[in-house]
Amino acid sequence: MNPLFTALAALLPSIGVGLLFWVAIRALVNADRTERQALAKMDAEERKAEAAAKARNTNGETPPSV
């Protein structure tokens, strides 16, 4: 067999495992990024709702009873 093919056959499993590792890490990083964006959006909406409630309370209205 050609030595070049032998060398490629020896490296192929390592390349495959490396590719699988890269795909897995990339998926984890993308999932983390989207989760952080969703949490930031939720936090911004909560702050906006709290600010609106505070503004209503400072206008002399009574807060809703719970």
N, CA, C and O of each residue as an XYZ file, in Angstrom:
264
protein
N       0.833     -1.181      0.000
C       0.000      0.000      0.000
C       0.876      1.241      0.000
O       1.994      1.235      0.515
N       0.364      2.267     -0.566
C       1.069      3.539     -0.639
C       1.221      4.112      0.777
O       0.259      4.090      1.544
N       2.394      4.620      1.138
C       2.582      5.185      2.488
C       1.665      6.381      2.771
O       1.301      6.628      3.920
N       1.299      7.111      1.735
C       0.404      8.255      1.926
C      -0.969      7.773      2.379
O      -1.562      8.354      3.289
N      -1.477      6.718      1.751
C      -2.773      6.179      2.149
C      -2.724      5.594      3.563
O      -3.692      5.694      4.317
N      -1.610      4.996      3.908
C      -1.449      4.442      5.252
C      -1.479      5.559      6.294
O      -2.106      5.418      7.344
N      -0.809      6.652      6.002
C      -0.792      7.787      6.922
C      -2.187      8.403      7.046
O      -2.617      8.744      8.148
N      -2.888      8.546      5.932
C      -4.243      9.101      5.973
C      -5.189      8.182      6.751
O      -6.039      8.650      7.510
N      -5.031      6.867      6.552
C      -5.873      5.918      7.285
C      -5.599      5.987      8.785
O      -6.510      5.777      9.586
N      -4.389      6.271      9.168
C      -4.055      6.385     10.587
C      -4.612      7.671     11.196
O      -4.964      7.696     12.375
N      -4.692      8.732     10.403
C      -5.166     10.023     10.912
C      -6.681     10.172     10.852
O      -7.245     11.013     11.552
N      -7.335      9.385     10.044
C      -8.777      9.536      9.848
C      -9.587      9.395     11.143
O     -10.478     10.217     11.358
N      -9.345      8.429     12.003
C     -10.125      8.362     13.257
C      -9.937      9.593     14.149
O     -10.892     10.067     14.765
N      -8.734     10.096     14.216
C      -8.486     11.283     15.042
C      -9.203     12.501     14.464
O      -9.747     13.317     15.208
N      -9.201     12.618     13.161
C      -9.900     13.731     12.517
C     -11.406     13.626     12.766
O     -12.069     14.631     13.022
N     -11.940     12.404     12.691
C     -13.368     12.198     12.941
C     -13.763     12.546     14.367
O     -14.785     13.198     14.586
N     -12.973     12.123     15.326
C     -13.258     12.438     16.733
C     -13.134     13.941     16.966
O     -13.937     14.531     17.688
N     -12.146     14.545     16.364
C     -11.990     15.998     16.491
C     -13.178     16.741     15.905
O     -13.636     17.731     16.475
N     -13.673     16.274     14.783
C     -14.834     16.902     14.161
C     -16.074     16.748     15.035
O     -16.843     17.696     15.191
N     -16.272     15.564     15.602
C     -17.402     15.364     16.512
C     -17.292     16.255     17.751
O     -18.294     16.810     18.202
N     -16.106     16.392     18.293
C     -15.890     17.264     19.455
C     -16.212     18.710     19.102
O     -16.853     19.416     19.881
N     -15.772     19.146     17.940
C     -16.026     20.525     17.502
C     -17.527     20.778     17.365
O     -18.025     21.818     17.795
N     -18.248     19.825     16.766
C     -19.695     19.979     16.598
C     -20.387     20.046     17.955
O     -21.284     20.867     18.147
N     -19.988     19.200     18.896
C     -20.607     19.189     20.217
C     -20.351     20.496     20.967
O     -21.272     21.064     21.555
N     -19.132     20.966     20.951
C     -18.805     22.217     21.645
C     -19.523     23.395     20.996
O     -19.999     24.296     21.686
N     -19.600     23.384     19.680
C     -20.287     24.458     18.966
C     -21.767     24.486     19.354
O     -22.331     25.561     19.557
N     -22.393     23.324     19.458
C     -23.799     23.246     19.863
C     -23.981     23.772     21.287
O     -24.941     24.490     21.565
N     -23.072     23.419     22.181
C     -23.153     23.916     23.561
C     -23.020     25.435     23.627
O     -23.768     26.094     24.349
N     -22.089     25.981     22.890
C     -21.877     27.430     22.908
C     -23.089     28.157     22.319
O     -23.513     29.183     22.850
N     -23.640     27.635     21.237
C     -24.818     28.257     20.641
C     -26.018     28.177     21.574
O     -26.782     29.137     21.674
N     -26.198     27.061     22.254
C     -27.305     26.928     23.205
C     -27.141     27.921     24.356
O     -28.114     28.538     24.789
N     -25.923     28.075     24.845
C     -25.667     29.022     25.927
C     -25.953     30.451     25.467
O     -26.530     31.245     26.210
N     -25.548     30.767     24.247
C     -25.769     32.113     23.724
C     -27.259     32.423     23.616
O     -27.695     33.504     24.011
N     -28.038     31.491     23.089
C     -29.472     31.746     22.947
C     -30.159     31.805     24.305
O     -31.101     32.576     24.483
N     -29.700     30.996     25.273
C     -30.276     31.054     26.609
C     -29.984     32.407     27.258
O     -30.860     32.990     27.897
N     -28.779     32.899     27.099
C     -28.443     34.214     27.672
C     -29.272     35.321     27.031
O     -29.699     36.249     27.719
N     -29.505     35.237     25.725
C     -30.338     36.237     25.060
C     -31.770     36.186     25.566
O     -32.388     37.228     25.782
N     -32.303     34.984     25.758
C     -33.671     34.846     26.257
C     -33.785     35.389     27.677
O     -34.754     36.074     28.006
N     -32.803     35.085     28.516
C     -32.832     35.595     29.888
C     -32.720     37.116     29.921
O     -33.391     37.771     30.718
N     -31.883     37.674     29.067
C     -31.753     39.133     29.017
C     -33.062     39.774     28.578
O     -33.451     40.820     29.097
N     -33.736     39.153     27.631
C     -35.021     39.680     27.165
C     -36.056     39.620     28.279
O     -36.807     40.575     28.480
N     -36.102     38.501     29.008
C     -37.044     38.371     30.119
C     -36.746     39.389     31.216
O     -37.666     39.991     31.769
N     -35.468     39.585     31.532
C     -35.094     40.560     32.555
C     -35.493     41.968     32.136
O     -35.976     42.747     32.958
N     -35.293     42.299     30.865
C     -35.666     43.630     30.382
C     -37.170     43.829     30.471
O     -37.629     44.910     30.842
N     -37.944     42.802     30.135
C     -39.400     42.918     30.231
C     -39.842     43.081     31.681
O     -40.758     43.852     31.969
N     -39.196     42.360     32.595
C     -39.534     42.501     34.016
C     -39.208     43.897     34.526
O     -39.999     44.498     35.253
N     -38.041     44.412     34.145
C     -37.681     45.776     34.574
C     -38.658     46.802     34.010
O     -39.018     47.762     34.691
N     -39.080     46.601     32.781
C     -40.032     47.528     32.166
C     -41.372     47.468     32.896
O     -41.986     48.506     33.143
N     -41.832     46.267     33.244
C     -43.098     46.119     33.962
C     -43.003     46.727     35.360
O     -43.948     47.367     35.820
N     -41.884     46.535     36.032
C     -41.705     47.119     37.362
C     -41.671     48.642     37.292
O     -42.235     49.316     38.154
N     -41.019     49.181     36.279
C     -40.964     50.631     36.123
C     -42.351     51.190     35.844
O     -42.710     52.250     36.358
N     -43.134     50.481     35.028
C     -44.493     50.942     34.726
C     -45.359     50.878     35.983
O     -46.159     51.780     36.231
N     -45.204     49.818     36.778
C     -45.979     49.710     38.011
C     -45.580     50.797     38.999
O     -46.434     51.362     39.681
N     -44.300     51.087     39.078
C     -43.830     52.133     39.977
C     -44.345     53.496     39.523
O     -44.714     54.330     40.349
N     -44.369     53.721     38.215
C     -44.871     54.993     37.693
C     -46.365     55.141     37.990
O     -46.825     56.238     38.308
N     -47.120     54.053     37.891
C     -48.555     54.121     38.209
C     -48.759     54.420     39.696
O     -49.663     55.170     40.065
N     -47.916     53.831     40.546
C     -48.064     54.026     41.997
C     -47.681     55.445     42.407
O     -48.217     55.955     43.391
N     -46.795     56.080     41.705
C     -46.397     57.441     42.070
C     -47.392     58.466     41.572
O     -47.298     59.638     41.938
N     -48.355     58.056     40.737
C     -49.361     58.991     40.246
C     -50.569     59.079     41.167
O     -51.586     59.663     40.795
N     -50.473     58.510     42.359
C     -51.559     58.603     43.323
C     -52.509     57.433     43.286
O     -53.460     57.395     44.066
N     -52.289     56.491     42.419
C     -53.167     55.335     42.367
C     -52.740     54.338     43.452
O     -51.569     54.260     43.825
N     -53.694     53.605     43.928
C     -53.381     52.587     44.913
C     -52.940     51.315     44.199
O     -53.463     50.982     43.136
N     -51.975     50.602     44.786
C     -51.523     49.368     44.139
C     -52.610     48.312     44.210
O     -53.397     48.301     45.157
N     -52.670     47.437     43.238
C     -53.681     46.391     43.276
C     -53.455     45.454     44.461
O     -52.322     45.101     44.786
N     -54.558     45.060     45.098
C     -54.433     44.170     46.246
C     -54.198     42.758     45.764
O     -54.687     42.345     44.713
N     -53.441     42.033     46.555
C     -53.107     40.678     46.174
C     -53.894     39.702     47.002
O     -53.752     38.491     46.830
